Amino acid sequence: MVSLAHALFAAQEPILDLSFDVNEVRTTAQTVRPALPLATNVFSVAYWVRPLDWRTNPCSSRWEKVSSRLVLSDGSGYFDGFRTGLEGQDRYRPFFSIGGEPNRKGFSAGKSIPCEQWAHVAWTWDGAQVCSYVNGEPSGSWPCTLPLTPPKDRHCVVGRTGYGMPPLPCRLETVKVWDRVLSQHEIDEMTL
């Protein structure tokens, strides 16, 4: 029999928990994983990222003028599922996009991250409100009651997706997804 304490602890575990060697991995190519088992539009995404200067770390000449770069997608994040990454050139602003036809929504955090600096980015969605956090500090919230459209392509991608989104030249330490909303305390704990 599973104890209540064990069941509560298990419920706290992320449904995606990836770690990278920050000294060796430069994420400019995709890492494909099975689609996330998200049943509702209640979840959280968090990652430690260090964006590299796109001028000295180009991903490919085809994408040089595209300012949005992807960290994680489950589905396209345009027609279905969601995606998150950074947009900009000298400083990057985290973004989060919820896909769906005919409706889709995109959100940009109120704080940006300079090139070559580590930052912790978190997004939460409780089915009614999307919230962003940069280095543990709230950086925006928006009403959003869209239904989560399950990904048509049954995979989750770290580093790149199609639909006009190039990879982000960056270093990643962790990428995590939970099927619940993280508390401010939990987000604070991750930034220490």
GROMACS elastic network, one bead per residue, 0.5 to 0.9 nm:
[ bonds ]
;  ai    aj funct       b0    kb
    2     5     6  0.83828   500
    2     6     6  0.64643   500
    2     7     6  0.66164   500
    3     6     6  0.51586   500
    3     7     6  0.62277   500
    3     8     6  0.86474   500
    4     7     6  0.50362   500
    4     8     6  0.61102   500
    4     9     6  0.85399   500
    5     8     6  0.51620   500
    5     9     6  0.61471   500
    5    10     6  0.86078   500
    6     9     6  0.50633   500
    6    10     6  0.60953   500
    6    11     6  0.86116   500
    7    10     6  0.50959   500
    7    11     6  0.62400   500
    7    12     6  0.88802   500
    8    11     6  0.51217   500
    8    12     6  0.66492   500
    9    12     6  0.52712   500
    9    13     6  0.70413   500
   10    13     6  0.54668   500
   10    14     6  0.89094   500
   11    14     6  0.81303   500
   11   179     6  0.89147   500
   11   180     6  0.89611   500
   12   178     6  0.78959   500
   12   180     6  0.85316   500
   13    16     6  0.86753   500
   13    17     6  0.85790   500
   13   178     6  0.71516   500
   14    17     6  0.59828   500
   14   176     6  0.62214   500
   14   177     6  0.54269   500
   14   179     6  0.72730   500
   14   180     6  0.89818   500
   15    36     6  0.72501   500
   15    37     6  0.75290   500
   15    38     6  0.87680   500
   15   176     6  0.74785   500
   15   177     6  0.57221   500
   15   178     6  0.53722   500
   15   179     6  0.67730   500
   16    36     6  0.74169   500
   16   175     6  0.74326   500
   16   176     6  0.51387   500
   16   177     6  0.50012   500
   16   178     6  0.70312   500
   17   174     6  0.72614   500
   17   175     6  0.60625   500
   17   177     6  0.68451   500
   17   178     6  0.89489   500
   18   173     6  0.82196   500
   18   174     6  0.54609   500
   18   175     6  0.51905   500
   18   176     6  0.63309   500
   19    22     6  0.88456   500
   19   172     6  0.78649   500
   19   173     6  0.56321   500
   19   175     6  0.66840   500
   19   176     6  0.87367   500
   20    23     6  0.87155   500
   20    24     6  0.83187   500
   20    25     6  0.67382   500
   20   171     6  0.83810   500
   20   172     6  0.62059   500
   20   174     6  0.61934   500
   20   175     6  0.86693   500
   21    24     6  0.55156   500
   21    25     6  0.57847   500
   21   171     6  0.86691   500
   21   172     6  0.79415   500
   21   173     6  0.66358   500
   22    25     6  0.57371   500
   22    26     6  0.77502   500
   22   171     6  0.59422   500
   22   172     6  0.62296   500
   22   173     6  0.55870   500
   23    26     6  0.82540   500
   23   171     6  0.81441   500
   24   171     6  0.86731   500
   25   170     6  0.86142   500
   25   171     6  0.63865   500
   25   172     6  0.75799   500
   26    29     6  0.85613   500
   26    52     6  0.89594   500
   26   169     6  0.66207   500
   26   170     6  0.56971   500
   26   171     6  0.50931   500
   26   172     6  0.75751   500
   27    30     6  0.76591   500
   27    31     6  0.89131   500
   27    71     6  0.86118   500
   27   158     6  0.83836   500
   27   159     6  0.59170   500
   27   160     6  0.89322   500
   27   167     6  0.74501   500
   27   168     6  0.67745   500
   27   169     6  0.57707   500
   27   170     6  0.54896   500
   27   171     6  0.59644   500
   27   172     6  0.70833   500
   28    58     6  0.88950   500
   28    59     6  0.60597   500
   28   159     6  0.60430   500
   28   160     6  0.74713   500
   28   166     6  0.84253   500
   28   167     6  0.50881   500
   28   168     6  0.57869   500
   28   169     6  0.51381   500
   28   170     6  0.71736   500
   29    59     6  0.85278   500
   29   158     6  0.81792   500
   29   159     6  0.56792   500
   29   160     6  0.63665   500
   29   167     6  0.63480   500
   29   168     6  0.85460   500
   29   169     6  0.88519   500
   30   157     6  0.61797   500
   30   158     6  0.56018   500
   30   160     6  0.50025   500
   30   161     6  0.73997   500
   30   167     6  0.75011   500
   31   156     6  0.82905   500
   31   157     6  0.55408   500
   31   158     6  0.50439   500
   31   159     6  0.64615   500
   31   160     6  0.78531   500
   32    35     6  0.88964   500
   32   155     6  0.65216   500
   32   156     6  0.58170   500
   32   158     6  0.65360   500
   32   159     6  0.88859   500
   33    36     6  0.84214   500
   33   154     6  0.89799   500
   33   155     6  0.56617   500
   33   156     6  0.50376   500
   33   157     6  0.61487   500
   33   158     6  0.80861   500
   34    37     6  0.88281   500
   34    74     6  0.89346   500
   34   154     6  0.64449   500
   34   156     6  0.56165   500
   34   157     6  0.84502   500
   35    38     6  0.85382   500
   35    74     6  0.61287   500
   35    75     6  0.74923   500
   35   151     6  0.75343   500
   35   153     6  0.79720   500
   35   157     6  0.84060   500
   36    39     6  0.89882   500
   36    74     6  0.67434   500
   36   154     6  0.83484   500
   36   155     6  0.74038   500
   36   156     6  0.65080   500
   36   177     6  0.85248   500
   37   179     6  0.81466   500
   38    41     6  0.75755   500
   38    42     6  0.81273   500
   38    43     6  0.76734   500
   38   148     6  0.87085   500
   38   150     6  0.81118   500
   38   178     6  0.87733   500
   38   179     6  0.62683   500
   39    42     6  0.83146   500
   39   148     6  0.81848   500
   39   150     6  0.82014   500
   39   179     6  0.82004   500
   40    43     6  0.77965   500
   40   127     6  0.78861   500
   40   147     6  0.77218   500
   40   148     6  0.62893   500
   40   179     6  0.81242   500
   41   125     6  0.67225   500
   41   126     6  0.66612   500
   41   127     6  0.50692   500
   41   128     6  0.86977   500
   41   145     6  0.84705   500
   41   146     6  0.79515   500
   41   147     6  0.63129   500
   41   148     6  0.50950   500
   41   149     6  0.87691   500
   41   179     6  0.86652   500
   42   124     6  0.77239   500
   42   125     6  0.53056   500
   42   127     6  0.53676   500
   42   128     6  0.88086   500
   42   148     6  0.88218   500
   42   178     6  0.87991   500
   42   179     6  0.62349   500
   42   180     6  0.54641   500
   42   181     6  0.64111   500
   43   123     6  0.84469   500
   43   124     6  0.59903   500
   43   125     6  0.55156   500
   43   126     6  0.66628   500
   43   127     6  0.85056   500
   43   177     6  0.72018   500
   43   178     6  0.55081   500
   43   181     6  0.53008   500
   43   182     6  0.80283   500
   44   122     6  0.71671   500
   44   123     6  0.55417   500
   44   125     6  0.62874   500
   44   126     6  0.85451   500
   44   176     6  0.82148   500
   44   177     6  0.56022   500
   44   178     6  0.51479   500
   44   179     6  0.65717   500
   44   180     6  0.61400   500
   44   181     6  0.53781   500
   44   182     6  0.62402   500
   45    84     6  0.84947   500
   45   121     6  0.81525   500
   45   122     6  0.55456   500
   45   123     6  0.52095   500
   45   124     6  0.65185   500
   45   175     6  0.75938   500
   45   176     6  0.57870   500
   45   178     6  0.65654   500
   45   182     6  0.88282   500
   46   120     6  0.72028   500
   46   121     6  0.55213   500
   46   123     6  0.64184   500
   46   124     6  0.86944   500
   46   174     6  0.79824   500
   46   175     6  0.59798   500
   46   176     6  0.53084   500
   46   177     6  0.64839   500
   46   178     6  0.87728   500
   46   187     6  0.84605   500
   46   190     6  0.89334   500
   47    71     6  0.86702   500
   47   119     6  0.83010   500
   47   120     6  0.57857   500
   47   121     6  0.54400   500
   47   122     6  0.65747   500
   47   172     6  0.74318   500
   47   173     6  0.73319   500
   47   174     6  0.52878   500
   47   176     6  0.62244   500
   47   177     6  0.88311   500
   48   118     6  0.68130   500
   48   119     6  0.56812   500
   48   121     6  0.63956   500
   48   122     6  0.89350   500
   48   171     6  0.84504   500
   48   172     6  0.58377   500
   48   173     6  0.53517   500
   48   174     6  0.54702   500
   48   175     6  0.68947   500
   48   191     6  0.88156   500
   49    71     6  0.86256   500
   49   117     6  0.81446   500
   49   118     6  0.56073   500
   49   119     6  0.55465   500
   49   120     6  0.64590   500
   49   121     6  0.76168   500
   49   170     6  0.67579   500
   49   171     6  0.57835   500
   49   173     6  0.64569   500
   49   174     6  0.77959   500
   49   175     6  0.87897   500
   50   113     6  0.85358   500
   50   114     6  0.86993   500
   50   115     6  0.70878   500
   50   116     6  0.56970   500
   50   117     6  0.52991   500
   50   119     6  0.63433   500
   50   120     6  0.89240   500
   50   169     6  0.88902   500
   50   170     6  0.54567   500
   50   171     6  0.50549   500
   50   172     6  0.64339   500
   50   173     6  0.84969   500
   51    54     6  0.83298   500
   51    86     6  0.83725   500
   51    91     6  0.88078   500
   51    92     6  0.76059   500
   51   113     6  0.80254   500
   51   114     6  0.76916   500
   51   115     6  0.52553   500
   51   116     6  0.56520   500
   51   117     6  0.69289   500
   51   118     6  0.75928   500
   51   119     6  0.88232   500
   51   168     6  0.72817   500
   51   169     6  0.63311   500
   51   171     6  0.64415   500
   51   172     6  0.85345   500
   52    55     6  0.86702   500
   52    56     6  0.79555   500
   52    57     6  0.64499   500
   52   115     6  0.54788   500
   52   116     6  0.52664   500
   52   117     6  0.83271   500
   52   168     6  0.81181   500
   52   169     6  0.55362   500
   52   171     6  0.73939   500
   53    56     6  0.57285   500
   53    57     6  0.58982   500
   53    58     6  0.80382   500
   53    89     6  0.76301   500
   53    90     6  0.72253   500
   53    91     6  0.89858   500
   53   115     6  0.55346   500
   53   116     6  0.68189   500
   53   169     6  0.75915   500
   53   170     6  0.83740   500
   54    58     6  0.50255   500
   54    59     6  0.75658   500
   54    64     6  0.77933   500
   54    89     6  0.70607   500
   54    90     6  0.84366   500
   54   115     6  0.86861   500
   54   168     6  0.82673   500
   54   169     6  0.66135   500
   55    58     6  0.58973   500
   55    64     6  0.83346   500
   55    89     6  0.87125   500
   57   169     6  0.62760   500
   57   170     6  0.86686   500
   58    61     6  0.71124   500
   58    63     6  0.83283   500
   58    64     6  0.68999   500
   58   168     6  0.89308   500
   58   169     6  0.68842   500
   59    62     6  0.84290   500
   59    63     6  0.70885   500
   59    64     6  0.75701   500
   59   166     6  0.77382   500
   59   167     6  0.67389   500
   59   168     6  0.72984   500
   59   169     6  0.61895   500
   60    63     6  0.56922   500
   60    64     6  0.65995   500
   60   166     6  0.86684   500
   61    64     6  0.52279   500
   61    65     6  0.84469   500
   62    65     6  0.80001   500
   62    66     6  0.88041   500
   62   166     6  0.89289   500
   63    66     6  0.54243   500
   63    67     6  0.85668   500
   63   164     6  0.87337   500
   63   165     6  0.84393   500
   63   166     6  0.61993   500
   63   167     6  0.87008   500
   64    67     6  0.79390   500
   66    69     6  0.76682   500
   66    87     6  0.87694   500
   66    88     6  0.87802   500
   66   164     6  0.83693   500
   66   165     6  0.78556   500
   66   166     6  0.74908   500
   67    86     6  0.83256   500
   67    87     6  0.53325   500
   67    88     6  0.50422   500
   67    89     6  0.63011   500
   67    92     6  0.89613   500
   68    85     6  0.72861   500
   68    86     6  0.58416   500
   68    88     6  0.63912   500
   68    89     6  0.87419   500
   68    92     6  0.87677   500
   68    95     6  0.86224   500
   68   165     6  0.67381   500
   68   166     6  0.74832   500
   68   167     6  0.88246   500
   68   168     6  0.81346   500
   69    84     6  0.86281   500
   69    85     6  0.56695   500
   69    86     6  0.53070   500
   69    87     6  0.58798   500
   69    88     6  0.83767   500
   69   159     6  0.84549   500
   69   160     6  0.78806   500
   69   165     6  0.61628   500
   69   166     6  0.55922   500
   69   167     6  0.54855   500
   69   169     6  0.81202   500
   70    73     6  0.75110   500
   70    83     6  0.73288   500
   70    84     6  0.61196   500
   70    86     6  0.64104   500
   70    87     6  0.84622   500
   70   158     6  0.78532   500
   70   159     6  0.58520   500
   70   160     6  0.55107   500
   70   161     6  0.72416   500
   70   165     6  0.63470   500
   70   166     6  0.64820   500
   70   167     6  0.54168   500
   70   168     6  0.55590   500
   71    83     6  0.77658   500
   71    84     6  0.59227   500
   71    86     6  0.74135   500
   71   157     6  0.82569   500
   71   158     6  0.56487   500
   71   160     6  0.66635   500
   71   167     6  0.72564   500
   71   168     6  0.65483   500
   71   170     6  0.87768   500
   71   172     6  0.86545   500
   71   175     6  0.86516   500
   72    82     6  0.84403   500
   72    83     6  0.56196   500
   72    84     6  0.54593   500
   72    85     6  0.65829   500
   72   156     6  0.73865   500
   72   157     6  0.57041   500
   72   159     6  0.60345   500
   72   160     6  0.70397   500
   72   161     6  0.81924   500
   72   175     6  0.80963   500
   73    76     6  0.64429   500
   73    77     6  0.62931   500
   73    81     6  0.75414   500
   73    82     6  0.57337   500
   73    84     6  0.63858   500
   73    85     6  0.86626   500
   73   155     6  0.85629   500
   73   156     6  0.56841   500
   73   157     6  0.52537   500
   73   158     6  0.65794   500
   73   159     6  0.82928   500
   73   160     6  0.75865   500
   73   161     6  0.68434   500
   74    77     6  0.67556   500
   74    80     6  0.82876   500
   74    81     6  0.53567   500
   74    82     6  0.54882   500
   74    83     6  0.62952   500
   74   150     6  0.87226   500
   74   151     6  0.65207   500
   74   153     6  0.84039   500
   74   154     6  0.79648   500
   74   155     6  0.62410   500
   74   157     6  0.63680   500
   74   158     6  0.88736   500
   75    78     6  0.81678   500
   75    79     6  0.80425   500
   75    80     6  0.58710   500
   75    82     6  0.64485   500
   75    83     6  0.77306   500
   75    99     6  0.84161   500
   75   150     6  0.76055   500
   75   152     6  0.64038   500
   75   153     6  0.55728   500
   75   154     6  0.67356   500
   75   155     6  0.62990   500
   75   156     6  0.63307   500
   75   157     6  0.79646   500
   75   161     6  0.83735   500
   76    79     6  0.59962   500
   76    80     6  0.56989   500
   76    81     6  0.61058   500
   76    82     6  0.66059   500
   76    83     6  0.69798   500
   76    99     6  0.70188   500
   76   151     6  0.70862   500
   76   152     6  0.82379   500
   76   153     6  0.77537   500
   76   161     6  0.68031   500
   76   162     6  0.71351   500
   76   163     6  0.69331   500
   77    80     6  0.53570   500
   77    84     6  0.81415   500
   77    96     6  0.86768   500
   77    97     6  0.58287   500
   77    98     6  0.54329   500
   77   100     6  0.77879   500
   77   104     6  0.84853   500
   77   151     6  0.83159   500
   77   161     6  0.89806   500
   77   163     6  0.88663   500
   78    81     6  0.73477   500
   78    82     6  0.71566   500
   78    83     6  0.79851   500
   78    97     6  0.71990   500
   78    98     6  0.66465   500
   78   100     6  0.62828   500
   78   101     6  0.82735   500
   78   104     6  0.66765   500
   78   105     6  0.84859   500
   78   163     6  0.76561   500
   79    82     6  0.88593   500
   79    98     6  0.84603   500
   79   101     6  0.57925   500
   79   102     6  0.83198   500
   79   103     6  0.86641   500
   79   104     6  0.75349   500
   79   149     6  0.80762   500
   79   151     6  0.82485   500
   79   152     6  0.85636   500
   80    98     6  0.71482   500
   80   101     6  0.74269   500
   80   104     6  0.83692   500
   80   148     6  0.76166   500
   80   150     6  0.60251   500
   80   151     6  0.51374   500
   80   152     6  0.68474   500
   80   153     6  0.89218   500
   81    97     6  0.86288   500
   81    98     6  0.61966   500
   81    99     6  0.53097   500
   81   100     6  0.72852   500
   81   148     6  0.65148   500
   81   149     6  0.55029   500
   81   150     6  0.54539   500
   81   152     6  0.81501   500
   82    96     6  0.73706   500
   82    97     6  0.54976   500
   82    99     6  0.56068   500
   82   100     6  0.89351   500
   82   148     6  0.83260   500
   82   149     6  0.86274   500
   82   151     6  0.83206   500
   83    95     6  0.83055   500
   83    96     6  0.58850   500
   83    97     6  0.52930   500
   83    98     6  0.67572   500
   83    99     6  0.80822   500
   83   161     6  0.88760   500
   84    94     6  0.73335   500
   84    95     6  0.55272   500
   84    97     6  0.62533   500
   84    98     6  0.89660   500
   84   123     6  0.86876   500
   85    93     6  0.83680   500
   85    94     6  0.56673   500
   85    95     6  0.54896   500
   85    96     6  0.67896   500
   85   159     6  0.88962   500
   85   168     6  0.78572   500
   86    92     6  0.54422   500
   86    93     6  0.52960   500
   86    95     6  0.56883   500
   86    96     6  0.86810   500
   86   108     6  0.87723   500
   86   112     6  0.88246   500
   86   113     6  0.87888   500
   86   168     6  0.77423   500
   87    91     6  0.81810   500
   87    92     6  0.51612   500
   87    93     6  0.52324   500
   87    94     6  0.63770   500
   87    95     6  0.69241   500
   87   108     6  0.85457   500
   88    91     6  0.58468   500
   88    93     6  0.63024   500
   88   112     6  0.88358   500
   89    92     6  0.62320   500
   89   115     6  0.82983   500
   90   113     6  0.88671   500
   90   114     6  0.66303   500
   90   115     6  0.63271   500
   91   112     6  0.60163   500
   91   113     6  0.53717   500
   91   115     6  0.58297   500
   92   111     6  0.87036   500
   92   112     6  0.52337   500
   92   114     6  0.62446   500
   92   115     6  0.71532   500
   93   108     6  0.66204   500
   93   109     6  0.61604   500
   93   110     6  0.75145   500
   93   111     6  0.62898   500
   93   113     6  0.61604   500
   93   114     6  0.88819   500
   94   107     6  0.85449   500
   94   108     6  0.59155   500
   94   109     6  0.54503   500
   94   110     6  0.84179   500
   94   111     6  0.77564   500
   94   112     6  0.67918   500
   94   113     6  0.79288   500
   94   121     6  0.72228   500
   94   132     6  0.84333   500
   94   134     6  0.81817   500
   95   106     6  0.71693   500
   95   107     6  0.55183   500
   95   109     6  0.60745   500
   95   123     6  0.89247   500
   95   132     6  0.85993   500
   96   105     6  0.84677   500
   96   106     6  0.57993   500
   96   107     6  0.52589   500
   96   108     6  0.65906   500
   96   109     6  0.83237   500
   96   123     6  0.74194   500
   96   130     6  0.89190   500
   96   132     6  0.85533   500
   97   104     6  0.75046   500
   97   105     6  0.57185   500
   97   107     6  0.62195   500
   97   108     6  0.87953   500
   98   103     6  0.88955   500
   98   104     6  0.56585   500
   98   105     6  0.52975   500
   98   106     6  0.63141   500
   98   107     6  0.87677   500
   98   146     6  0.82711   500
   98   148     6  0.75146   500
   98   149     6  0.84072   500
   99   103     6  0.73266   500
   99   105     6  0.67377   500
   99   106     6  0.84770   500
   99   148     6  0.77562   500
   99   149     6  0.68309   500
   99   151     6  0.88891   500
  100   103     6  0.52165   500
  100   105     6  0.82957   500
  100   146     6  0.84114   500
  100   147     6  0.82596   500
  100   148     6  0.75679   500
  100   149     6  0.57076   500
  100   150     6  0.88341   500
  101   104     6  0.66009   500
  101   149     6  0.84036   500
  103   146     6  0.77189   500
  104   146     6  0.78893   500
  105   144     6  0.80904   500
  105   146     6  0.83760   500
  107   130     6  0.82589   500
  107   132     6  0.87200   500
  107   140     6  0.87610   500
  107   141     6  0.87282   500
  107   142     6  0.78700   500
  108   111     6  0.85888   500
  108   132     6  0.82277   500
  108   139     6  0.89502   500
  108   140     6  0.79906   500
  109   112     6  0.72981   500
  109   131     6  0.85300   500
  109   132     6  0.58610   500
  109   133     6  0.74320   500
  109   134     6  0.78169   500
  109   138     6  0.87670   500
  109   139     6  0.54141   500
  109   140     6  0.57249   500
  109   141     6  0.84433   500
  110   132     6  0.82126   500
  110   133     6  0.88561   500
  110   134     6  0.87022   500
  110   138     6  0.85442   500
  110   140     6  0.57373   500
  111   133     6  0.84943   500
  111   134     6  0.67091   500
  111   138     6  0.89744   500
  111   139     6  0.59126   500
  111   140     6  0.85739   500
  112   134     6  0.79843   500
  113   116     6  0.87664   500
  113   117     6  0.70720   500
  113   118     6  0.81134   500
  113   119     6  0.68415   500
  113   134     6  0.83667   500
  114   117     6  0.58791   500
  114   118     6  0.85995   500
  114   119     6  0.89607   500
  115   118     6  0.85480   500
  116   170     6  0.84673   500
  118   171     6  0.86031   500
  118   172     6  0.89267   500
  119   134     6  0.69351   500
  119   135     6  0.58137   500
  119   191     6  0.85465   500
  120   133     6  0.79764   500
  120   134     6  0.57505   500
  120   136     6  0.71038   500
  120   190     6  0.80112   500
  120   191     6  0.63971   500
  121   132     6  0.75689   500
  121   133     6  0.58096   500
  121   135     6  0.63275   500
  121   136     6  0.77299   500
  122   131     6  0.82578   500
  122   132     6  0.58404   500
  122   133     6  0.50451   500
  122   134     6  0.65959   500
  122   135     6  0.82869   500
  122   136     6  0.78612   500
  122   182     6  0.89911   500
  122   187     6  0.74069   500
  123   130     6  0.70525   500
  123   131     6  0.56407   500
  123   133     6  0.63778   500
  123   181     6  0.88753   500
  123   182     6  0.87876   500
  124   129     6  0.80011   500
  124   130     6  0.56597   500
  124   131     6  0.52333   500
  124   132     6  0.66481   500
  124   133     6  0.86423   500
  124   180     6  0.82165   500
  124   181     6  0.56105   500
  124   182     6  0.67199   500
  125   128     6  0.70794   500
  125   129     6  0.56745   500
  125   131     6  0.65062   500
  125   144     6  0.81997   500
  125   180     6  0.82353   500
  125   181     6  0.64657   500
  126   129     6  0.57283   500
  126   130     6  0.68911   500
  126   131     6  0.88664   500
  126   144     6  0.88449   500
  126   145     6  0.89008   500
  126   180     6  0.75831   500
  126   181     6  0.61068   500
  127   130     6  0.78100   500
  127   143     6  0.88668   500
  127   144     6  0.67616   500
  127   145     6  0.55583   500
  127   146     6  0.74701   500
  127   147     6  0.78019   500
  127   148     6  0.87684   500
  128   142     6  0.85277   500
  128   143     6  0.57566   500
  128   144     6  0.50125   500
  128   146     6  0.81110   500
  129   141     6  0.66155   500
  129   142     6  0.55425   500
  129   144     6  0.51711   500
  129   145     6  0.72570   500
  130   140     6  0.82552   500
  130   141     6  0.54639   500
  130   142     6  0.52942   500
  130   143     6  0.63576   500
  130   144     6  0.63121   500
  131   138     6  0.73829   500
  131   139     6  0.75523   500
  131   140     6  0.57584   500
  131   142     6  0.66068   500
  131   143     6  0.89522   500
  132   137     6  0.83725   500
  132   138     6  0.59030   500
  132   139     6  0.53119   500
  132   140     6  0.53567   500
  132   141     6  0.63560   500
  133   136     6  0.55148   500
  133   137     6  0.51463   500
  133   139     6  0.51305   500
  133   140     6  0.73644   500
  133   187     6  0.81178   500
  134   137     6  0.53847   500
  134   138     6  0.66250   500
  134   139     6  0.63690   500
  135   138     6  0.85491   500
  135   187     6  0.85789   500
  135   188     6  0.80268   500
  135   190     6  0.88791   500
  135   191     6  0.60347   500
  136   139     6  0.89815   500
  136   184     6  0.77278   500
  136   185     6  0.89800   500
  136   187     6  0.57692   500
  136   188     6  0.50791   500
  136   189     6  0.83628   500
  136   190     6  0.78810   500
  136   191     6  0.60205   500
  136   192     6  0.89732   500
  137   184     6  0.87200   500
  137   187     6  0.87404   500
  137   188     6  0.80623   500
  138   141     6  0.80792   500
  138   184     6  0.86537   500
  144   147     6  0.89909   500
  146   149     6  0.86774   500
  148   151     6  0.89876   500
  149   152     6  0.85962   500
  150   153     6  0.88761   500
  150   154     6  0.85718   500
  151   154     6  0.58443   500
  151   155     6  0.76295   500
  151   156     6  0.88991   500
  152   155     6  0.86153   500
  153   156     6  0.85161   500
  157   160     6  0.62904   500
  157   161     6  0.65898   500
  158   161     6  0.81050   500
  158   167     6  0.88318   500
  158   175     6  0.83870   500
  159   166     6  0.82750   500
  159   167     6  0.52062   500
  159   168     6  0.64173   500
  159   169     6  0.85551   500
  159   170     6  0.89100   500
  160   165     6  0.67164   500
  160   166     6  0.58370   500
  160   168     6  0.74188   500
  161   164     6  0.78659   500
  161   165     6  0.58719   500
  161   166     6  0.68850   500
  161   167     6  0.74591   500
  162   165     6  0.56631   500
  162   166     6  0.73877   500
  163   166     6  0.87526   500
  167   170     6  0.87603   500
  168   171     6  0.89082   500
  172   175     6  0.74830   500
  177   180     6  0.87914   500
  178   181     6  0.73180   500
  178   182     6  0.78456   500
  182   185     6  0.80718   500
  182   186     6  0.60625   500
  182   187     6  0.66687   500
  183   186     6  0.51914   500
  183   187     6  0.63943   500
  183   188     6  0.86129   500
  184   187     6  0.51295   500
  184   188     6  0.60792   500
  184   189     6  0.86259   500
  185   188     6  0.50156   500
  185   189     6  0.61903   500
  185   190     6  0.88234   500
  186   189     6  0.50597   500
  186   190     6  0.64735   500
  187   190     6  0.52397   500
  187   191     6  0.67045   500
  188   191     6  0.53907   500
  188   192     6  0.68926   500
  189   192     6  0.56467   500
